[in-house]
Amino acid sequence: MKKQDHIAVFCVGNKLMYDDGLGVAVYEQLQAYEFPENVELFDLGCLTLDRINDVRDFDLIVTVDAVDGTDEPVGTLFRFSPEDMAQRSFGTQSLHDLKLSDLFSSAALLGYNCEGICLGMQVENPFPEEVCVGLSPRVAEALPNLVDLVLAELVNRGVVVIERGTNKPVSPGFHHQMMDTSPQ
């Protein structure tokens, strides 16, 4: 029997900074699903070197983050490896000080190794002048597509994801239905 990969999904972002909260919004939408024990979801805020041991402890880290400076339309989805991100010349691939490529490079110096993937979306307003909770309308409209991308990445790797409420497994071609995550 093949060992199941230990997978982390890092949802990165600041919910108080408009579109920078994209990763947090994905994390909230992923609460509509049940994941097996080998998959762990994290609402990280900012990606820091505090996560370096995760590169040792997981076989795969999927990072979900807002992307800016690509010259692509708002809502465009991206899938990068850490190495791809390090080679990109456009603006900031991640809106945070530590990039996924930096985390993996630092971990490699310690002999830690795992596969890394970054799933992101081009955002509209990552740097609001004032604190602003929520996503811009175009990013909010495209949010289900990023959730679908995360689910597809996991399902394509053999992860059985179950939709809460229906108890149906997510399969290729599945489309996420937005759930209300506003405080009750």
N, CA, C and O of each residue as an XYZ file, in Angstrom:
736
protein
N       0.850     -1.192      0.000
C       0.000      0.000      0.000
C       0.889      1.246      0.000
O       1.800      1.361      0.819
N       0.624      2.169     -0.911
C       1.412      3.390     -1.022
C       1.058      4.353      0.109
O      -0.113      4.561      0.429
N       2.084      4.927      0.696
C       1.899      5.920      1.754
C       1.236      7.164      1.171
O       1.622      7.635      0.101
N       0.247      7.690      1.871
C      -0.387      8.929      1.426
C       0.519     10.105      1.749
O       1.118     10.166      2.823
N       0.613     11.035      0.814
C       1.385     12.244      1.056
C       0.742     13.061      2.173
O      -0.481     13.169      2.264
N       1.589     13.627      3.012
C       1.138     14.555      4.055
C       1.137     15.940      3.415
O       2.185     16.453      3.023
N      -0.051     16.540      3.313
C      -0.229     17.770      2.538
C      -0.680     18.917      3.434
O      -1.572     18.756      4.267
N      -0.054     20.071      3.251
C      -0.479     21.304      3.932
C      -1.017     22.264      2.883
O      -0.464     22.376      1.789
N      -2.097     22.956      3.223
C      -2.615     24.036      2.396
C      -2.467     25.309      3.212
O      -3.187     25.526      4.186
N      -1.522     26.148      2.799
C      -1.250     27.417      3.472
C      -2.066     28.510      2.795
O      -1.808     28.850      1.641
N      -3.033     29.055      3.492
C      -3.824     30.171      2.978
C      -3.254     31.443      3.590
O      -3.353     31.660      4.797
N      -2.660     32.275      2.754
C      -1.886     33.422      3.194
C      -2.643     34.713      2.895
O      -3.235     34.857      1.826
N      -2.622     35.647      3.838
C      -3.207     36.946      3.572
C      -3.696     37.655      4.814
O      -3.856     37.059      5.879
N      -3.929     38.948      4.645
C      -4.405     39.803      5.724
C      -5.826     40.238      5.401
O      -6.051     41.028      4.485
N      -6.762     39.726      6.145
C      -8.184     39.987      5.919
C      -8.540     41.471      6.049
O      -9.573     41.908      5.541
N      -7.702     42.231      6.717
C      -7.971     43.657      6.936
C      -7.442     44.537      5.801
O      -7.580     45.760      5.853
N      -6.850     43.939      4.798
C      -6.223     44.702      3.719
C      -6.834     44.380      2.361
O      -6.114     44.145      1.390
N      -8.160     44.369      2.295
C      -8.921     44.216      1.058
C      -8.486     42.961      0.303
O      -8.595     41.869      0.861
N      -8.003     43.059     -0.925
C      -7.705     41.879     -1.735
C      -6.546     41.050     -1.201
O      -6.399     39.890     -1.587
N      -5.725     41.607     -0.329
C      -4.666     40.828      0.298
C      -5.266     39.699      1.135
O      -4.573     38.729      1.442
N      -6.529     39.808      1.505
C      -7.208     38.771      2.281
C      -7.711     37.605      1.446
O      -8.491     36.791      1.941
N      -7.290     37.504      0.206
C      -7.760     36.447     -0.687
C      -7.506     35.052     -0.121
O      -8.402     34.208     -0.133
N      -6.303     34.805      0.369
C      -5.989     33.479      0.925
C      -6.889     33.126      2.093
O      -7.312     31.978      2.231
N      -7.186     34.110      2.939
C      -8.076     33.886      4.079
C      -9.486     33.565      3.583
O     -10.158     32.699      4.144
N      -9.937     34.258      2.536
C     -11.263     33.992      1.965
C     -11.335     32.565      1.413
O     -12.360     31.899      1.555
N     -10.261     32.095      0.788
C     -10.223     30.714      0.297
C     -10.295     29.752      1.472
O     -11.041     28.774      1.429
N      -9.526     30.021      2.521
C      -9.554     29.176      3.725
C     -10.985     29.058      4.259
O     -11.449     27.963      4.577
N     -11.671     30.186      4.354
C     -13.047     30.171      4.863
C     -13.960     29.342      3.975
O     -14.811     28.610      4.481
N     -13.799     29.445      2.654
C     -14.628     28.661      1.738
C     -14.292     27.165      1.808
O     -15.171     26.328      1.602
N     -13.046     26.829      2.091
C     -12.654     25.422      2.203
C     -13.247     24.750      3.437
O     -13.193     23.526      3.558
N     -13.807     25.524      4.340
C     -14.461     24.948      5.519
C     -15.744     24.203      5.132
O     -16.317     23.492      5.957
N     -16.193     24.361      3.896
C     -17.379     23.655      3.403
C     -17.062     22.206      3.030
O     -17.935     21.477      2.559
N     -15.812     21.793      3.241
C     -15.374     20.463      2.823
C     -14.697     19.730      3.970
O     -14.148     20.335      4.891
N     -14.756     18.403      3.882
C     -14.030     17.546      4.818
C     -12.823     16.989      4.078
O     -12.919     16.554      2.930
N     -11.688     17.013      4.762
C     -10.443     16.526      4.187
C      -9.937     15.359      5.020
O     -10.181     15.314      6.226
N      -9.243     14.421      4.406
C      -8.696     13.298      5.175
C      -7.603     13.776      6.128
O      -7.133     14.910      6.036
N      -7.214     12.904      7.031
C      -6.226     13.239      8.069
C      -4.882     13.680      7.501
O      -4.149     14.416      8.162
N      -4.548     13.250      6.302
C      -3.236     13.588      5.741
C      -3.197     14.985      5.124
O      -2.156     15.408      4.621
N      -4.336     15.714      5.157
C      -4.403     17.069      4.610
C      -4.734     18.039      5.743
O      -5.724     17.865      6.454
N      -3.895     19.061      5.901
C      -4.120     20.069      6.933
C      -4.232     21.445      6.286
O      -3.425     21.816      5.434
N      -5.258     22.198      6.713
C      -5.470     23.564      6.230
C      -4.956     24.546      7.268
O      -5.138     24.341      8.468
N      -4.312     25.620      6.805
C      -3.776     26.641      7.694
C      -4.202     28.030      7.223
O      -4.042     28.369      6.050
N      -4.738     28.823      8.129
C      -4.991     30.247      7.905
C      -3.787     30.948      8.517
O      -3.737     31.160      9.728
N      -2.808     31.311      7.676
C      -1.512     31.758      8.187
C      -1.373     33.248      8.425
O      -0.511     33.650      9.205
N      -2.155     34.063      7.810
C      -1.821     35.486      7.834
C      -0.648     35.667      6.896
O      -0.807     35.531      5.683
N       0.514     35.968      7.421
C       1.711     36.140      6.593
C       2.571     34.885      6.625
O       2.647     34.189      7.638
N       3.213     34.611      5.500
C       4.146     33.502      5.402
C       5.470     33.953      6.006
O       6.041     34.958      5.583
N       5.958     33.202      7.003
C       7.211     33.573      7.673
C       8.133     32.357      7.746
O       7.733     31.234      7.441
N       9.362     32.605      8.152
C      10.310     31.506      8.332
C       9.918     30.596      9.495
O      10.514     29.534      9.671
N       8.935     30.992     10.281
C       8.418     30.105     11.328
C       7.852     28.818     10.729
O       7.697     27.821     11.435
N       7.547     28.833      9.444
C       6.960     27.662      8.763
C       8.035     26.722      8.213
O       7.705     25.743      7.545
N       9.306     27.001      8.480
C      10.390     26.237      7.852
C      10.327     24.754      8.197
O      10.654     23.918      7.354
N       9.918     24.407      9.408
C       9.825     22.990      9.774
C       8.727     22.273      9.010
O       8.760     21.050      8.877
N       7.757     23.021      8.508
C       6.709     22.391      7.702
C       7.281     21.806      6.416
O       6.758     20.816      5.905
N       8.338     22.400      5.890
C       8.968     21.877      4.683
C       9.570     20.506      4.995
O       9.674     19.656      4.110
N       9.960     20.295      6.230
C      10.463     18.987      6.657
C       9.318     18.016      6.905
O       9.433     16.832      6.592
N       8.219     18.502      7.463
C       7.153     17.632      7.947
C       6.105     17.252      6.916
O       5.382     16.274      7.106
N       6.008     18.012      5.817
C       5.001     17.729      4.797
C       5.665     17.258      3.508
O       6.819     17.584      3.232
N       4.920     16.489      2.731
C       5.387     16.059      1.414
C       5.058     17.091      0.348
O       5.767     17.218     -0.650
N       3.964     17.833      0.574
C       3.512     18.852     -0.365
C       2.946     20.019      0.420
O       2.157     19.835      1.346
N       3.356     21.224      0.041
C       2.761     22.441      0.589
C       2.152     23.215     -0.571
O       2.843     23.614     -1.509
N       0.828     23.419     -0.484
C       0.095     24.219     -1.463
C      -0.155     25.567     -0.800
O      -0.852     25.634      0.213
N       0.393     26.622     -1.345
C       0.206     27.963     -0.805
C      -0.803     28.707     -1.674
O      -0.692     28.726     -2.900
N      -1.785     29.316     -1.021
C      -2.825     30.067     -1.718
C      -2.656     31.528     -1.332
O      -2.690     31.869     -0.149
N      -2.473     32.400     -2.333
C      -2.145     33.783     -2.034
C      -2.613     34.706     -3.155
O      -2.835     34.275     -4.286
N      -2.755     35.970     -2.817
C      -3.028     37.015     -3.797
C      -1.758     37.264     -4.601
O      -0.650     37.153     -4.076
N      -1.925     37.600     -5.880
C      -0.803     37.877     -6.769
C      -1.044     39.252     -7.387
O      -2.180     39.607     -7.702
N       0.025     40.019     -7.557
C      -0.104     41.342     -8.157
C       1.062     41.587     -9.100
O       2.109     40.948     -8.994
N       0.866     42.521    -10.022
C       1.941     42.942    -10.910
C       2.170     42.029    -12.095
O       3.267     42.014    -12.653
N       1.163     41.268    -12.495
C       1.345     40.315    -13.597
C       0.964     40.895    -14.948
O       1.279     40.306    -15.982
N       0.297     42.031    -14.958
C      -0.263     42.626    -16.175
C      -1.384     41.781    -16.778
O      -1.787     42.010    -17.918
N      -1.880     40.823    -16.031
C      -3.017     40.004    -16.456
C      -4.288     40.582    -15.838
O      -4.214     41.314    -14.851
N      -5.438     40.268    -16.399
C      -6.698     40.787    -15.853
C      -6.962     40.294    -14.432
O      -6.529     39.208    -14.046
N      -7.674     41.102    -13.671
C      -8.093     40.711    -12.331
C      -8.867     39.405    -12.434
O      -9.727     39.250    -13.301
N      -8.557     38.467    -11.542
C      -9.231     37.169    -11.534
C      -8.473     36.081    -12.260
O      -8.862     34.915    -12.204
N      -7.379     36.445    -12.952
C      -6.573     35.436    -13.635
C      -5.922     34.535    -12.597
O      -5.354     35.012    -11.614
N      -6.008     33.226    -12.824
C      -5.446     32.250    -11.886
C      -4.042     31.861    -12.310
O      -3.712     31.841    -13.496
N      -3.212     31.548    -11.302
C      -1.827     31.154    -11.537
C      -1.494     29.917    -10.731
O      -2.028     29.693     -9.645
N      -0.588     29.111    -11.295
C      -0.034     27.950    -10.591
C       1.472     28.000    -10.804
O       1.960     27.857    -11.925
N       2.196     28.205     -9.715
C       3.650     28.324     -9.771
C       4.293     27.290     -8.860
O       3.707     26.883     -7.857
N       5.484     26.874     -9.210
C       6.341     26.168     -8.261
C       7.173     27.246     -7.568
O       7.252     28.367     -8.070
N       7.797     26.936     -6.424
C       8.663     27.943     -5.795
C       9.763     28.434     -6.736
O      10.112     29.614     -6.720
N      10.310     27.532     -7.552
C      11.372     27.920     -8.479
C      10.842     28.870     -9.555
O      11.512     29.830     -9.936
N       9.627     28.587    -10.039
C       9.001     29.475    -11.030
C       8.829     30.870    -10.460
O       9.091     31.866    -11.134
N       8.390     30.932     -9.224
C       8.151     32.235     -8.596
C       9.439     33.029     -8.472
O       9.448     34.242     -8.685
N      10.515     32.357     -8.130
C      11.797     33.049     -7.950
C      12.297     33.645     -9.268
O      13.027     34.636     -9.261
N      11.905     33.042    -10.405
C      12.385     33.490    -11.707
C      11.485     34.528    -12.361
O      11.852     35.082    -13.397
N      10.333     34.804    -11.798
C       9.397     35.759    -12.412
C       9.929     37.171    -12.269
O      10.488     37.536    -11.235
N       9.750     37.959    -13.315
C      10.247     39.327    -13.270
C       9.154     40.334    -12.935
O       9.450     41.495    -12.651
N       7.877     39.899    -12.965
C       6.823     40.859    -12.674
C       6.738     41.142    -11.189
O       7.101     40.299    -10.368
N       6.261     42.325    -10.842
C       6.047     42.792     -9.477
C       6.245     41.782     -8.377
O       7.193     40.996     -8.403
N       5.367     41.802     -7.430
C       5.438     40.866     -6.329
C       4.559     39.674     -6.658
O       3.367     39.832     -6.921
N       5.141     38.477     -6.644
C       4.331     37.296     -6.892
C       3.418     37.047     -5.712
O       2.247     36.708     -5.881
N       3.955     37.215     -4.519
C       3.172     37.138     -3.303
C       3.198     38.546     -2.732
O       4.167     39.280     -2.924
N       2.160     38.915     -2.045
C       2.112     40.262     -1.495
C       2.802     40.349     -0.134
O       2.709     41.371      0.545
N       3.483     39.297      0.258
C       4.088     39.262      1.585
C       5.595     39.284      1.475
O       6.167     38.952      0.436
N       6.235     39.684      2.573
C       7.688     39.853      2.556
C       8.422     38.572      2.216
O       9.387     38.599      1.452
N       7.985     37.451      2.767
C       8.647     36.177      2.493
C       7.904     35.478      1.370
O       6.706     35.218      1.478
N       8.600     35.180      0.313
C       8.007     34.449     -0.791
C       8.153     32.959     -0.542
O       9.031     32.531      0.206
N       7.305     32.184     -1.160
C       7.369     30.733     -1.040
C       8.750     30.227     -1.444
O       9.284     29.309     -0.820
N       9.329     30.823     -2.488
C      10.660     30.403     -2.939
C      11.708     30.639     -1.848
O      12.636     29.844     -1.704
N      11.568     31.717     -1.082
C      12.506     31.999      0.016
C      12.395     30.937      1.108
O      13.403     30.478      1.646
N      11.167     30.556      1.427
C      10.947     29.529      2.448
C      11.594     28.212      2.028
O      12.286     27.577      2.823
N      11.371     27.802      0.787
C      11.914     26.533      0.312
C      13.434     26.584      0.188
O      14.106     25.595      0.480
N      13.977     27.699     -0.233
C      15.443     27.835     -0.330
C      16.082     27.750      1.046
O      17.100     27.081      1.223
N      15.491     28.420      2.011
C      16.016     28.383      3.382
C      15.919     26.979      3.954
O      16.846     26.515      4.618
N      14.811     26.300      3.705
C      14.635     24.937      4.210
C      15.636     23.982      3.578
O      16.135     23.074      4.243
N      15.933     24.183      2.291
C      16.897     23.318      1.605
C      18.276     23.415      2.245
O      19.010     22.427      2.287
N      18.634     24.595      2.745
C      19.922     24.761      3.434
C      20.001     23.899      4.685
O      21.089     23.518      5.116
N      18.842     23.591      5.268
C      18.787     22.737      6.458
C      18.596     21.265      6.085
O      18.511     20.404      6.960
N      18.530     20.988      4.798
C      18.336     19.617      4.346
C      16.878     19.193      4.276
O      16.590     18.009      4.101
N      15.958     20.131      4.409
C      14.531     19.833      4.334
C      14.091     19.933      2.885
O      14.565     20.782      2.129
N      13.177     19.052      2.514
C      12.739     19.051      1.128
C      11.306     18.554      1.039
O      10.965     17.522      1.617
N      10.487     19.270      0.332
C       9.155     18.801     -0.030
C       8.748     19.542     -1.285
O       9.392     20.511     -1.687
N       7.681     19.082     -1.896
C       7.193     19.746     -3.099
C       6.376     20.965     -2.687
O       5.656     20.931     -1.689
N       6.490     22.025     -3.450
C       5.719     23.230     -3.170
C       5.032     23.747     -4.412
O       5.577     23.689     -5.515
N       3.834     24.251     -4.220
C       3.057     24.839     -5.310
C       2.378     26.079     -4.756
O       1.908     26.086     -3.619
N       2.330     27.119     -5.560
C       1.585     28.311     -5.183
C       0.439     28.479     -6.165
O       0.637     28.509     -7.379
N      -0.766     28.588     -5.613
C      -1.963     28.870     -6.397
C      -2.393     30.277     -6.041
O      -2.559     30.599     -4.864
N      -2.572     31.110     -7.036
C      -2.915     32.495     -6.744
C      -3.809     33.104     -7.792
O      -4.109     32.500     -8.822
N      -4.224     34.316     -7.500
C      -5.093     35.065     -8.397
C      -4.605     36.502     -8.478
O      -4.241     37.105     -7.469
N      -4.603     37.045     -9.699
C      -4.309     38.462     -9.858
C      -5.418     39.253     -9.180
O      -6.599     39.050     -9.459
N      -5.027     40.155     -8.286
C      -6.004     40.932     -7.528
C      -6.076     42.360     -8.052
O      -5.264     42.779     -8.876
N      -7.054     43.089     -7.559
C      -7.294     44.455     -8.012
C      -6.693     45.497     -7.070
O      -6.035     46.435     -7.519
N      -6.917     45.334     -5.770
C      -6.471     46.342     -4.804
C      -5.815     45.668     -3.602
O      -6.468     45.436     -2.585
N      -4.525     45.355     -3.717
C      -3.840     44.684     -2.621
C      -3.323     45.627     -1.536
O      -2.926     45.177     -0.461
N      -3.326     46.916     -1.807
C      -2.745     47.873     -0.868
C      -3.703     49.029     -0.611
O      -3.430     50.151     -1.038
N      -4.820     48.786      0.076
C      -5.779     49.870      0.317
C      -5.181     50.939      1.224
O      -4.317     50.656      2.054
N      -5.649     52.157      1.053
C      -5.158     53.260      1.876
C      -5.670     53.159      3.313
O      -5.035     53.667      4.237
N      -6.797     52.514      3.497
C      -7.379     52.339      4.825
C      -7.697     50.869      5.034
O      -7.815     50.108      4.073
N      -7.837     50.468      6.300
C      -8.248     49.106      6.623
C      -9.588     48.850      5.962
O     -10.512     49.657      6.065
N      -9.682     47.728      5.287
C     -10.902     47.411      4.549
C     -11.088     45.897      4.530
O     -10.316     45.188      3.886
N     -12.095     45.402      5.224
C     -12.378     43.976      5.270
C     -13.207     43.597      4.046
O     -14.151     44.302      3.690
N     -12.861     42.504      3.413
C     -13.591     42.015      2.247
C     -12.706     42.028      1.025
O     -11.531     42.391      1.096
N     -13.271     41.634     -0.084
C     -12.550     41.593     -1.348
C     -13.196     42.562     -2.324
O     -14.388     42.852     -2.215
N     -12.423     43.062     -3.271
C     -13.003     43.904     -4.311
C     -14.038     43.072     -5.074
O     -13.919     41.848     -5.118
N     -15.040     43.702     -5.669
C     -16.110     42.943     -6.331
C     -15.618     41.944     -7.386
O     -16.122     40.822     -7.441
N     -14.651     42.323     -8.220
C     -14.177     41.403     -9.266
C     -13.407     40.223     -8.692
O     -13.483     39.114     -9.222
N     -12.669     40.453     -7.616
C     -11.945     39.352     -6.970
C     -12.940     38.434     -6.263
O     -12.816     37.211     -6.336
N     -13.924     39.017     -5.580
C     -14.954     38.213     -4.905
C     -15.708     37.348     -5.919
O     -16.027     36.192     -5.643
N     -15.987     37.915     -7.083
C     -16.708     37.169     -8.127
C     -15.889     35.986     -8.640
O     -16.448     34.940     -8.971
N     -14.574     36.148     -8.704
C     -13.689     35.094     -9.214
C     -13.241     34.113     -8.123
O     -12.614     33.100     -8.431
N     -13.551     34.398     -6.870
C     -13.109     33.557     -5.754
C     -13.457     32.078     -5.932
O     -12.598     31.238     -5.666
N     -14.672     31.709     -6.369
C     -14.967     30.283     -6.532
C     -14.009     29.572     -7.492
O     -13.750     28.378     -7.337
N     -13.486     30.293     -8.474
C     -12.540     29.685     -9.414
C     -11.243     29.296     -8.717
O     -10.662     28.257     -9.031
N     -10.783     30.115     -7.773
C      -9.563     29.782     -7.034
C      -9.823     28.624     -6.081
O      -8.971     27.749     -5.921
N     -10.988     28.611     -5.448
C     -11.346     27.469     -4.586
C     -11.364     26.200     -5.435
O     -10.832     25.170     -5.024
N     -11.979     26.273     -6.623
C     -11.995     25.119     -7.538
C     -10.581     24.653     -7.866
O     -10.317     23.452     -7.912
N      -9.670     25.601     -8.095
C      -8.287     25.262     -8.432
C      -7.614     24.516     -7.280
O      -6.899     23.540     -7.509
N      -7.836     24.965     -6.054
C      -7.271     24.281     -4.879
C      -7.844     22.865     -4.782
O      -7.102     21.899     -4.609
N      -9.159     22.753     -4.894
C      -9.794     21.429     -4.805
C      -9.302     20.512     -5.920
O      -9.031     19.336     -5.676
N      -9.184     21.035     -7.142
C      -8.713     20.225     -8.268
C      -7.287     19.745     -8.047
O      -6.957     18.603     -8.366
N      -6.434     20.622     -7.498
C      -5.044     20.229     -7.222
C      -5.015     19.037     -6.266
O      -4.258     18.087     -6.466
N      -5.839     19.098     -5.234
C      -5.871     18.014     -4.248
C      -6.479     16.742     -4.837
O      -5.920     15.656     -4.677
N      -7.613     16.870     -5.513
C      -8.294     15.704     -6.094
C      -7.401     15.028     -7.128
O      -7.341     13.799     -7.182
N      -6.709     15.813     -7.948
C      -5.813     15.243     -8.955
C      -4.636     14.503     -8.337
O      -3.980     13.707     -9.009
N      -4.367     14.759     -7.073
C      -3.302     14.058     -6.355
C      -3.840     12.887     -5.539
O      -3.121     12.289     -4.739
N      -5.119     12.569     -5.756
C      -5.700     11.399     -5.102
C      -6.345     11.661     -3.757
O      -6.739     10.719     -3.069
N      -6.462     12.926     -3.366
C      -7.096     13.260     -2.088
C      -8.611     13.150     -2.251
O      -9.181     13.668     -3.212
N      -9.253     12.471     -1.305
C     -10.710     12.373     -1.305
C     -11.244     13.533     -0.470
O     -11.071     13.574      0.748
N     -11.895     14.470     -1.147
C     -12.479     15.650     -0.503
C     -13.991     15.471     -0.536
O     -14.567     15.164     -1.579
N     -14.623     15.666      0.610
C     -16.070     15.468      0.732
C     -16.743     16.813      0.981
O     -16.322     17.578      1.848
N     -17.790     17.091      0.212
C     -18.568     18.309      0.420
C     -19.470     18.102      1.636
O     -20.284     17.179      1.669
N     -19.313     18.975      2.636
C     -20.161     18.889      3.828
C     -21.616     19.125      3.414
O     -21.884     19.853      2.458
N     -22.524     18.523      4.115
C     -23.938     18.715      3.810
C     -24.452     17.682      2.833
O     -25.478     17.050      3.084
N     -23.750     17.497      1.712
C     -24.193     16.502      0.728
C     -23.467     15.176      0.918
O     -23.938     14.133      0.465
N     -22.317     15.221      1.594
C     -21.445     14.053      1.764
C     -21.007     13.445      0.444
O     -20.666     12.264      0.379
N     -21.018     14.248     -0.601
C     -20.571     13.789     -1.918
C     -19.104     14.129     -2.107
O     -18.648     15.198     -1.704
N     -18.365     13.210     -2.725
C     -16.962     13.517     -3.003
C     -16.830     14.541     -4.127
O     -17.614     14.556     -5.076
N     -15.833     15.382     -3.994
C     -15.492     16.340     -5.041
C     -14.784     15.552     -6.131
O     -13.891     14.756     -5.841
N     -15.175     15.766     -7.381
C     -14.570     15.051     -8.499
C     -14.120     16.067     -9.551
O     -14.481     17.241     -9.468
N     -13.334     15.625    -10.538
C     -12.930     16.559    -11.595
C     -14.151     17.231    -12.209
O     -15.173     16.587    -12.449
N     -14.036     18.516    -12.456
C     -15.134     19.280    -13.021
C     -16.079     19.861    -11.988
O     -17.030     20.561    -12.339
N     -15.826     19.577    -10.704
C     -16.660     20.100     -9.621
C     -16.553     21.620     -9.581
O     -15.490     22.178     -9.854
N     -17.660     22.292     -9.238
C     -17.652     23.745     -9.096
C     -18.146     24.133     -7.707
O     -19.244     23.762     -7.292
N     -17.319     24.880     -7.010
C     -17.609     25.338     -5.655
C     -18.767     26.333     -5.664
O     -18.809     27.241     -6.494
N     -19.688     26.158     -4.751
C     -20.769     27.122     -4.540
C     -20.407     27.951     -3.318
O     -20.157     27.406     -2.243
N     -20.379     29.257     -3.483
C     -19.991     30.145     -2.387
C     -20.888     29.934     -1.180
O     -22.105     29.791     -1.295
N     -20.241     29.920     -0.011
C     -21.003     29.861      1.222
C     -20.849     31.184      1.939
O     -19.842     31.874      1.781
N     -21.850     31.535      2.728
C     -21.833     32.785      3.483
C     -20.881     32.618      4.662
O     -21.094     31.765      5.524
N     -19.827     33.440      4.696
C     -18.862     33.369      5.798
C     -18.950     34.603      6.689
O     -18.096     34.808      7.552
N     -19.982     35.430      6.484
C     -20.107     36.625      7.321
C     -20.521     36.221      8.728
O     -21.230     35.232      8.912
N     -20.071     36.999      9.740
C     -20.423     36.686     11.121
C     -21.951     36.713     11.303
O     -22.646     37.582     10.776
N     -22.428     35.756     12.047
C     -23.890     35.659     12.282
C     -24.308     36.508     13.434
O     -25.491     36.550     13.773
